[in-house]
């Protein structure tokens, strides 16, 4: 199971923890998804928005890869 993905020139992306999720829930609109991406890199939303679009897309692909169902652990039967 993947828990983090290294992104060249930016750093390591990890899924946000529970504390970060409580902060993200307060944000409304399109910035909420951007906050998930930014917090996973350990950077503020303003700093993330300054990244080039291709780097933001790369982070989004990393988030998609970490959250897809084939990456989730299977429950023991």
SULKA-V74328 format. One record per backbone hydrogen bond with DSSP energy under -0.5 kcal/mol. NH is the residue of the N-H (numbers start at 1). CO is the residue of the C=O. If there is no record, write none. Layout:
BEGIN
nh:NH co:CO
nh:NH co:CO
END
This chain:
BEGIN
nh:5 co:13
nh:7 co:11
nh:8 co:6
nh:10 co:7
nh:11 co:7
nh:13 co:5
nh:14 co:12
nh:14 co:40
nh:15 co:3
nh:21 co:17
nh:22 co:18
nh:23 co:19
nh:24 co:20
nh:25 co:21
nh:26 co:22
nh:26 co:23
nh:27 co:23
nh:27 co:24
nh:31 co:28
nh:32 co:29
nh:34 co:30
nh:35 co:31
nh:36 co:32
nh:37 co:33
nh:38 co:34
nh:39 co:35
nh:40 co:36
nh:41 co:37
nh:41 co:38
nh:42 co:38
nh:42 co:39
nh:43 co:38
nh:48 co:44
nh:49 co:45
nh:50 co:46
nh:50 co:47
nh:51 co:48
nh:55 co:52
nh:56 co:52
nh:57 co:53
nh:58 co:54
nh:59 co:55
nh:60 co:56
nh:61 co:57
nh:62 co:58
nh:63 co:59
nh:64 co:60
nh:65 co:61
nh:66 co:62
nh:67 co:63
nh:68 co:64
nh:71 co:68
nh:72 co:69
END
